[in-house]
Amino acid sequence: MSLSDLIYEALGDAPSDHIVTVTAAREVADHLAAALIAKSGGPDHIVSIEGGKYTIQHPLGERFAGELFSCEMTTRVGWEMSDIADEDGRYRVWSDSDGDLRFEAIEPNQD
């Protein structure tokens, strides 16, 4: 179930005088889901590297869709750790159209 579907389902449980139409409820759910995803780091994975160790923040949508435990990104980042970055920091990570991992520095870690 996607985050938007979860929100939509919750809106459906609201008293009928709170939601004017099904279309309005879907629109509200889609906008709210998009805002939550944007505020939580966006649709990509975020990798934080510090002292040669890394942690991964999975996208919010992936967590609600039940894909967290089957996510290949954790394994792939582990395999490619030596190629990721030379310095500590936070990176947005995604697969390009060829399936290669791409890393974009978001911010360096502050000492």
ABEGO torsion letter per residue (X at the ends): XBAAAAAAAAAAABBAAABABAAAAAAAAAAAAAAAAAAAGEABBBBBBBGGBBBBBBBAAAAAAGAAAABAAAAAAAAAAAAABABBEBBBBBBBAAGBBBBBBABBBBX
